[in-house]
Amino acid sequence: MPNTGIIFDLKKYAVHDGPGIRTTVFFKGCPLNCWWCHNPESQKPEPEPRQKFNQKSNLKLLQQKENLIGKKVTAREVMEEVEKDIVFYDESCGGVTFSGGEPLLQENFLLALLKECRDKEIHTTIDTCGFAPYSVFEKIDPFVDLYLYDIKICDDELHKKYTGVSNNLIHGNLVRLSKLNKNINIRIPLIPGVVDTEDNITNLIRFISTLKNIKQIDLLPYNKIGEGKYEKINRKNLLGAIDFQSNLEIERIANKFKTLGIKVTRI
């Protein structure tokens, strides 16, 4: 029986999802319900109807008769698409990034893909919210080259309000990974009035200072890419329309994180 999973997108020539030129595979399903999610169509684990006027993928892998977001595919089908661009990975020190949604929700499918990448000597990156049993990390870790690990809000009650879950498991898993000297880039979505508050930035810096082997911190300023998607999938946008931060404000926040002595980038 082939290893199968549900993905909703696959993007080639990605340059913000890890080092070099990459292919990013987007898994369907996420245990969090972040108010600012720019891929709300990724949250439900099963395929769901899309509006008729949405453009369908040009990739044969994602084409289907039903007008759905999300498609069940095999690991081999995904790898056939990934392997077409090995020359670009080799030339740019790139590879494949498994994102979502949350790839750890489909651990067996993810593991099958990671093993095939290792067989082909393709660099692997996992973009994760960290909300999974640590046993899942133990299962996949031998085949992961880099983690892009999201952290958001330090206050647990506020984390529950804005994401739907506690941050205890997320932070605990990150601490355990860092103690094992894994390659980790921390990613922080700078949501105005939620994540970018003075108290939260101070607490994030304090937390990160306790971690080991953090390679860099990626700051993700808020963008409006997700705002128009909620209506199209008949879901309420809890965050509503909010303004961007200014470049000056983002630079001010970045300078605070630079006091940790860790490379800080803006994505």
Secondary structure in CASP SS format (residue, H / E / C, confidence):
PFRMAT SS
TARGET T0000
AUTHOR 0000-0000-0000
METHOD secondary structure of the structure
MODEL  1
M C 1.00
P C 1.00
N C 1.00
T E 1.00
G E 1.00
I E 1.00
I E 1.00
F E 1.00
D E 1.00
L E 1.00
K E 1.00
K E 1.00
Y E 1.00
A E 1.00
V C 1.00
H C 1.00
D C 1.00
G C 1.00
P C 1.00
G C 1.00
I C 1.00
R E 1.00
T E 1.00
T E 1.00
V E 1.00
F E 1.00
F E 1.00
K C 1.00
G C 1.00
C C 1.00
P C 1.00
L C 1.00
N C 1.00
C C 1.00
W C 1.00
W C 1.00
C C 1.00
H C 1.00
N C 1.00
P H 1.00
E H 1.00
S H 1.00
Q C 1.00
K C 1.00
P C 1.00
E C 1.00
P C 1.00
E E 1.00
P E 1.00
R C 1.00
Q C 1.00
K C 1.00
F C 1.00
N C 1.00
Q C 1.00
K C 1.00
S C 1.00
N C 1.00
L C 1.00
K H 1.00
L H 1.00
L H 1.00
Q C 1.00
Q C 1.00
K C 1.00
E C 1.00
N C 1.00
L E 1.00
I E 1.00
G C 1.00
K E 1.00
K E 1.00
V E 1.00
T E 1.00
A H 1.00
R H 1.00
E H 1.00
V H 1.00
M H 1.00
E H 1.00
E H 1.00
V H 1.00
E H 1.00
K H 1.00
D H 1.00
I H 1.00
V H 1.00
F H 1.00
Y H 1.00
D H 1.00
E H 1.00
S H 1.00
C C 1.00
G C 1.00
G E 1.00
V E 1.00
T E 1.00
F E 1.00
S E 1.00
G C 1.00
G C 1.00
E C 1.00
P H 1.00
L H 1.00
L H 1.00
Q H 1.00
E H 1.00
N H 1.00
F H 1.00
L H 1.00
L H 1.00
A H 1.00
L H 1.00
L H 1.00
K H 1.00
E H 1.00
C H 1.00
R H 1.00
D H 1.00
K C 1.00
E C 1.00
I C 1.00
H E 1.00
T E 1.00
T E 1.00
I E 1.00
D E 1.00
T E 1.00
C C 1.00
G C 1.00
F C 1.00
A C 1.00
P C 1.00
Y H 1.00
S H 1.00
V H 1.00
F H 1.00
E H 1.00
K H 1.00
I H 1.00
D H 1.00
P H 1.00
F H 1.00
V C 1.00
D C 1.00
L E 1.00
Y E 1.00
L E 1.00
Y E 1.00
D E 1.00
I C 1.00
K C 1.00
I C 1.00
C C 1.00
D C 1.00
D H 1.00
E H 1.00
L H 1.00
H H 1.00
K H 1.00
K H 1.00
Y H 1.00
T H 1.00
G C 1.00
V C 1.00
S C 1.00
N C 1.00
N H 1.00
L H 1.00
I H 1.00
H H 1.00
G H 1.00
N H 1.00
L H 1.00
V H 1.00
R H 1.00
L H 1.00
S H 1.00
K H 1.00
L C 1.00
N C 1.00
K C 1.00
N C 1.00
I E 1.00
N E 1.00
I E 1.00
R E 1.00
I E 1.00
P E 1.00
L E 1.00
I C 1.00
P C 1.00
G C 1.00
V C 1.00
V C 1.00
D C 1.00
T C 1.00
E H 1.00
D H 1.00
N H 1.00
I H 1.00
T H 1.00
N H 1.00
L H 1.00
I H 1.00
R H 1.00
F H 1.00
I H 1.00
S C 1.00
T C 1.00
L C 1.00
K C 1.00
N C 1.00
I E 1.00
K E 1.00
Q E 1.00
I E 1.00
D E 1.00
L E 1.00
L E 1.00
P E 1.00
Y C 1.00
N C 1.00
K C 1.00
I C 1.00
G C 1.00
E C 1.00
G C 1.00
K H 1.00
Y H 1.00
E H 1.00
K H 1.00
I C 1.00
N C 1.00
R C 1.00
K C 1.00
N C 1.00
L C 1.00
L C 1.00
G C 1.00
A C 1.00
I C 1.00
D C 1.00
F C 1.00
Q C 1.00
S C 1.00
N H 1.00
L H 1.00
E H 1.00
I H 1.00
E H 1.00
R H 1.00
I H 1.00
A H 1.00
N H 1.00
K H 1.00
F H 1.00
K H 1.00
T C 1.00
L C 1.00
G C 1.00
I C 1.00
K E 1.00
V E 1.00
T E 1.00
R E 1.00
I C 1.00
END
